[in-house]
Amino acid sequence: MYLTAEKKSEIFSQYGKSAADTGSAEGQIALFTYRIKHLTEQTKEHHKDVAAKRALVRLVGKRRKLLDYLKRTDIERYRTIIKELGIRK
C-alpha cells in the first residue's frame, strides 16, 4: 500500500502541529496533496481506470475547499502551506 500509518504520521508531523494533530487544515491539505500526486501517476499509467479518475477529482475538490477555508480565515497560513507544498492556483 502506498500510504502507511508511518507515512501519515510523518506528513502530519511535518505540516501539522504534531503527529497526532490530524485535524489541522495544513495537515489535511498535505495529506490530500500526497494522495493526489499518487492518483495522478496512477491515471497516467492506467488511463482507463475510471474509479481512480473519480477519486482524483473528489480529492482535488476537497483540497480546494480546505484551501478556500484557510484563505478566508488566515491568509498567512494559506500562503505558507501553498509555498511549502508547491501548489499553484
Residue, then its C-alpha position, 0 to 999 in steps of 0.5 A: m500500500y502506498l500510504t502507511a500509518e508511518k507515512k501519515s504520521e510523518i506528513f502530519s508531523q511535518y505540516g501539522k502541529s504534531a503527529a497526532d494533530t490530524g485535524s489541522a487544515e495544513g495537515q489535511i491539505a498535505l495529506f490530500t496533496y500526497r494522495i493526489k500526486h499518487l492518483t495522478e501517476q496512477t491515471k497516467e499509467h492506467h488511463k482507463d481506470v475510471a474509479a481512480k479518475r473519480a477519486l482524483v477529482r473528489l480529492v482535488g475538490k476537497r483540497r480546494k475547499l480546505l484551501d478556500y477555508l484557510k484563505r478566508t480565515d488566515i491568509e498567512r497560513y494559506r500562503t505558507i502551506i501553498k509555498e511549502l507544498g508547491i501548489r499553484k492556483 
